[in-house]
Amino acid sequence: MILVLHDILSALKISDKIVVMDEGKIIRCGIPEEILRCGVIEKIYGVSVKSVNAGGKTEFYCTEALEV
């Protein structure tokens, strides 16, 4: 199944694999943890996102909006 989401936190939470696009071009794809580690969300969308593993479940949250 393919879903198009514009809410980064929702995409990270429910996706097995994420494709990050910018201006119609695929920039990066991978599992949510890989997408966070490579820093592409910060670079493209100007949002800092962190993950916390609590009780075997990974939660994602925005820490700050960055100037792009």
Contact map, one row per residue, 1 for C-alpha under 8 A:
11100000000000000000000000000000000000000000000000000000000000000000
11110000000000000000000000000000000000000000000000000000000000000000
11111000000000000000000000000000000000000000000000000000000000000000
01111100000000000000000000000000000000000000000000000000000000000000
00111111011000000000000000000000000000000000000000000000000000000000
00011111001000000000000000000000000000000000000000000000000000000000
00001111111000000000000000000000000000000000000000000000000000000000
00001111111100000000000000000000000000000000000000000000000000000000
00000011111110000000000000000000000000000000000000000000000111000000
00001011111111000000000000000000000000000000000000000000000000000000
00001111111111100100000000000000000000000000000000000000000000000000
00000001111111100100000000000001000000000000000000000000000100000000
00000000111111100000000000000001000000000000000000000000011100000000
00000000011111110000000000000000000000000000000000000000000000000000
00000000001111111100000000000011000000000000000000000000000000000000
00000000000001111100000000000011000000000000000000000000000000000000
00000000000000111110000000001111000000000000000000000000000000000000
00000000001100111111000000001111001000000000000000000000000000000000
00000000000000001111100001111100000000000000000000000000000000000000
00000000000000000111110001111000000000011000000000000000000000000000
00000000000000000011111111110000000000000000000000000000000000000000
00000000000000000001111111100000000000000001000000000000000000000000
00000000000000000000111110000000000000000000000000000000000000000000
00000000000000000000111111000000000000000000000000000000000000000000
00000000000000000000111111100000000000000000000000000000000000000000
00000000000000000011110111111000000000000000000000000000000000000000
00000000000000000011110011111000000000000000000000000000000000000000
00000000000000000011100001111100001000010000000000000000000000000000
00000000000000001111000001111110001000000000000000000000000000000000
00000000000000001110000000011111011000000000000000000000000000000000
00000000000000111100000000001111111000000000000000000000000000000000
00000000000110111100000000000111111100000000000000000000000000000000
00000000000000000000000000000011111110000000000000000000000000000000
00000000000000000000000000000111111111000000000000000000000000000000
00000000000000000100000000011111111111111000000000000000000000000000
00000000000000000000000000000001111111111000000011000000000000000000
00000000000000000000000000000000111111100000000000000000000000000000
00000000000000000000000000000000011111110000000000000000000000000000
00000000000000000000000000000000001111111110000000000000000000000000
00000000000000000001000000010000001101111111000000000000000000000000
00000000000000000001000000000000001100111111111110000000000000000000
00000000000000000000000000000000000000111111111110000000000000000100
00000000000000000000000000000000000000111111111000000000000000000001
00000000000000000000010000000000000000011111110000000000000000000001
00000000000000000000000000000000000000001111111000000000000000000001
00000000000000000000000000000000000000001111111100000000000000001111
00000000000000000000000000000000000000001110111110000000000001111100
00000000000000000000000000000000000000001100011111000000000001111100
00000000000000000000000000000000000100001100001111100000000111110000
00000000000000000000000000000000000100000000000111110000000111100000
00000000000000000000000000000000000000000000000011111000011110000000
00000000000000000000000000000000000000000000000001111100011100000000
00000000000000000000000000000000000000000000000000111111111000000000
00000000000000000000000000000000000000000000000000011111111000000000
00000000000000000000000000000000000000000000000000001111100000000000
00000000000000000000000000000000000000000000000000001111110000000000
00000000000000000000000000000000000000000000000000001111111000000000
00000000000010000000000000000000000000000000000000111101111100000000
00000000000010000000000000000000000000000000000000111100111110000000
00000000100110000000000000000000000000000000000011110000011111000000
00000000100000000000000000000000000000000000000011100000001111100000
00000000100000000000000000000000000000000000001111000000000111111000
00000000000000000000000000000000000000000000001111000000000011111000
00000000000000000000000000000000000000000000001110000000000001111100
00000000000000000000000000000000000000000000011100000000000001111110
00000000000000000000000000000000000000000100011100000000000000011111
00000000000000000000000000000000000000000000010000000000000000001111
00000000000000000000000000000000000000000011110000000000000000000111
